[in-house]
Amino acid sequence: MTLDEKIAHHRRMAEAYRNAYLSQGVQDGETYEAWKFAEDGVYASPYFTGDEVFPFSEFPADTALAATMEAKAYSLTFPDWKPASFKYWTADNGFVMKTRWQGTTTGGVGMGFYSYSFVNTNDAGEVLRWETHVNDEYSPFLEVAIGVSGPFHGTGEYVEALHKCLKKAGVTV
């Protein structure tokens, strides 16, 4: 890809992420079109995986399934949960996203948090490294949304917490 093609591809990736959540389609299985994951790609997050970096292949659920589980679980308590604001910055080797997530509980209480994602891609435009950070509003939000909060460690703790929340509500994915 040329430099212009890389920038355009990264813009499509960021907008696909935003659009899937903005339409609340992720909870119904909508994926981030334009996102392809490199076989040797990795994920890191101090909140979701601890201090370690893990290959995508070591997670108990693929990215799309985990995103669907997360969106379904959050929407049980926050039916209108989605981005309230979204900004992104593209470069030749990836992009950065800043998202303000917001939702209102079924009881009328509004809560939200910020997430920051750093996505690096390889020459084919596949995700080589995805890193996510959240601000200090996330733990209180998560306690209300799914009944537990992190930080989580390894590749399965967060997904298992989502699974338990959905199972308790009788929701299957």
C-alpha positions in Angstrom: 0.0 0.0 0.0 1.1 3.5 -0.6 1.2 6.0 2.2 -2.2 7.5 1.1 -3.7 4.0 0.9 -2.5 3.1 4.4 -3.9 6.4 5.8 -7.2 5.7 4.1 -7.3 2.1 5.3 -6.7 3.2 8.9 -9.4 5.8 8.6 -11.8 3.1 7.4 -10.8 0.8 10.3 -11.4 3.6 12.9 -14.7 4.6 11.4 -15.9 0.9 11.1 -15.2 0.5 14.9 -17.1 3.7 15.7 -20.0 2.9 13.3 -20.5 -0.6 14.6 -20.8 0.7 18.2 -22.7 3.8 17.4 -25.5 1.8 15.7 -25.4 -0.6 18.6 -24.9 -3.4 16.1 -22.0 -5.0 18.0 -24.4 -6.5 20.5 -26.1 -8.3 17.6 -22.8 -9.6 16.2 -21.8 -6.8 13.9 -18.0 -6.7 13.3 -15.6 -4.0 12.5 -15.5 -4.3 8.8 -12.0 -3.5 7.4 -10.4 -5.1 10.5 -8.2 -8.1 9.7 -5.9 -9.5 12.4 -2.3 -10.6 11.7 -1.5 -14.2 12.6 1.2 -12.9 14.8 -0.9 -10.1 16.2 -1.0 -9.3 19.9 -3.2 -7.5 22.4 -2.2 -5.6 25.5 -4.1 -3.7 28.2 -3.2 -3.0 31.8 -6.9 -3.3 32.7 -8.0 -6.3 30.7 -4.8 -8.5 30.6 -2.5 -7.1 33.3 1.1 -6.4 32.6 1.4 -9.0 29.8 1.1 -8.9 26.0 -0.8 -11.9 24.5 -1.2 -13.2 21.0 -4.8 -13.0 19.7 -4.7 -16.7 19.3 -4.4 -17.3 23.1 -7.8 -15.6 24.0 -10.7 -17.9 24.7 -13.0 -16.0 22.4 -12.2 -14.3 19.1 -12.3 -10.5 19.1 -15.7 -10.3 17.4 -17.4 -12.7 19.9 -15.8 -11.0 22.9 -17.0 -7.6 21.6 -20.5 -9.0 21.2 -20.5 -10.5 24.7 -19.3 -7.2 26.1 -21.9 -5.1 24.3 -24.7 -7.5 25.2 -23.6 -7.6 28.9 -23.4 -3.8 29.1 -26.7 -3.3 27.4 -28.5 -5.3 30.0 -28.0 -2.5 32.5 -27.3 0.3 30.0 -29.6 -0.2 27.1 -28.4 2.9 25.3 -24.7 2.3 25.8 -22.6 3.5 22.9 -20.1 6.2 22.0 -21.0 9.7 23.1 -17.9 11.1 21.3 -15.2 9.5 19.2 -12.0 10.9 17.9 -9.2 9.2 15.9 -5.8 10.0 14.5 -4.3 8.0 11.6 -0.7 7.4 10.7 1.2 5.3 8.2 1.5 2.4 10.7 -1.9 2.5 12.5 -4.2 4.8 14.3 -5.3 6.0 17.8 -8.9 6.2 19.0 -10.3 8.1 21.9 -13.9 7.1 22.8 -16.3 8.5 25.4 -18.7 5.7 26.2 -21.9 6.7 27.8 -25.1 4.9 28.9 -28.1 5.3 31.1 -29.3 2.6 33.4 -32.8 1.3 33.3 -33.3 3.3 36.5 -32.2 6.5 34.9 -28.6 6.9 36.1 -26.1 8.0 33.5 -22.5 6.7 33.6 -19.6 6.6 31.3 -15.9 6.3 30.8 -13.1 6.9 28.3 -11.2 4.3 26.4 -8.0 4.9 24.4 -6.9 2.4 21.8 -3.6 2.2 19.9 -3.7 0.1 16.8 -0.5 -0.8 14.9 -0.8 -2.5 11.5 1.6 -4.4 9.3 2.3 -3.7 5.6 -0.9 -5.6 4.6 -3.0 -3.4 6.9 -3.7 -6.2 9.4 -3.8 -5.5 13.2 -0.3 -6.3 14.5 -0.8 -4.8 18.0 -3.9 -3.5 19.7 -3.6 -1.8 23.1 -6.4 -0.5 25.2 -6.5 1.8 28.2 -9.4 3.1 30.2 -9.8 5.9 32.6 -10.8 5.7 36.3 -14.5 5.9 35.6 -14.4 2.4 34.1 -14.3 0.3 37.3 -17.4 2.0 38.8 -19.2 1.6 35.4 -18.2 -2.1 35.2 -19.4 -2.8 38.8 -22.9 -1.5 37.8 -22.8 -3.1 34.3 -21.6 -6.6 35.1 -21.2 -6.7 38.9 -17.4 -7.0 39.0 -14.4 -4.9 38.0 -10.8 -5.3 37.3 -8.0 -5.0 36.6 -8.2 -8.4 35.1 -5.2 -10.7 34.4 -4.4 -13.1 31.6 -6.6 -13.8 28.6 -9.8 -15.2 30.2 -10.8 -13.4 33.4 -12.7 -10.6 31.7 -14.4 -12.9 29.1 -15.4 -15.2 32.0 -16.9 -12.2 33.9 -18.9 -11.3 30.8 -20.0 -14.9 30.4 -21.2 -15.1 34.0 -23.1 -11.9 33.7 -24.9 -13.1 30.5 -25.6 -16.5 31.9 -27.1 -15.0 35.0 -29.4 -12.9 32.8 -30.3 -16.0 30.6 -28.7 -14.4 27.6 -26.8 -16.5 25.1 -24.4 -15.3 22.4 
